[in-house]
Amino acid sequence: MSSLNQFLFGVYPYVALTIFFLGSLVRFEREQYTWKSDSSQLLYHGSLRLGNILFHIGIIGLFFGHLVGLLTPVAVWDFLGISHSTKQVFAMAAGGIMGLMCLAGLLILLYRRLTNPRIAATTRVGDKVLLVWLLITLLLGLSTIFVSMQHLDGEEMVLLMSWAQHIVTFRAGAAGFIMNASWVFKAHLFMGMTLFVIFPFTRLVHVWSGFASVFYLGRAWQLVRPRR
């Protein structure tokens, strides 16, 4: 079990990140015409707006919440006078709200995609796998809230933060921090890391374009003159 834990949480994160970055780069270089969200709005508009808004607000909130919560050094929280227990309760509340919004939106989009004949006919196997994978990852993430409620001292949260920070700073011993973590946390981490693996091969690549659109704010105005 120690060897498996070392591989899954000490080696696999780097495998996932390598595939994530190199796979995205190769796809952008070789298959730019497939770099899109494959919107089904033209096939059926009903329930798309509600599901889309709930899903995107929820998942963006979860992404940045995980980013800030896991990668902000513990010393920063201590300097701000925020106890580990307070941070954990806040993380549970914010994660629960964002998670439920994301779940509601995802279920709407999943139901819409699988039950509408026109959309179902154009849905690829990869689309179904992606949606189900997101759903399981999200449900596991929400389940961690109930596990965290059993110990509000924030110590396990600190161990998860230490693991993530050791991974991104290439320090040894990262897997050891979560050796004794609950299986729910480990399953959620594995599913989340695997999302980075399948990311370059799915419609998720359009996320890169969303971040890149920020650069449009600094571009000059496009001048359009009518032909007379």
Stockholm file with secondary structure:
# STOCKHOLM 1.0

chainA/1-228         MSSLNQFLFGVYPYVALTIFFLGSLVRFEREQYTWKSDSSQLLYHGSLRLGNILFHIGIIGLFFGHLVGLLTPVAVWDFLGISHSTKQVFAMAAGGIMGLMCLAGLLILLYRRLTNPRIAATTRVGDKVLLVWLLITLLLGLSTIFVSMQHLDGEEMVLLMSWAQHIVTFRAGAAGFIMNASWVFKAHLFMGMTLFVIFPFTRLVHVWSGFASVFYLGRAWQLVRPRR
#=GR chainA/1-228 SS CHHHHHIIIIIHHHHHHHHHHHHHHHHHHHCGGGCSCCCCTTTCCTTHHHHHHHHHHHHHHHHHHHHHHHHSCHHHHHHTTCCHHHHHHHHHHHHHHHHHHHHHHHHHHHHHHHHSHHHHHHCCHHHHHHHHHHHHHHHHHHHHHHHHTTCTTCHHHHHHHHHHHHHHTTCTTTGGGGTTSCHHHHHHHHHHHHHHHHGGGSGGGHHHHHHHGGGGGGSCCCCCCCCC
#=GC SS_cons         CHHHHHIIIIIHHHHHHHHHHHHHHHHHHHCGGGCSCCCCTTTCCTTHHHHHHHHHHHHHHHHHHHHHHHHSCHHHHHHTTCCHHHHHHHHHHHHHHHHHHHHHHHHHHHHHHHHSHHHHHHCCHHHHHHHHHHHHHHHHHHHHHHHHTTCTTCHHHHHHHHHHHHHHTTCTTTGGGGTTSCHHHHHHHHHHHHHHHHGGGSGGGHHHHHHHGGGGGGSCCCCCCCCC
//
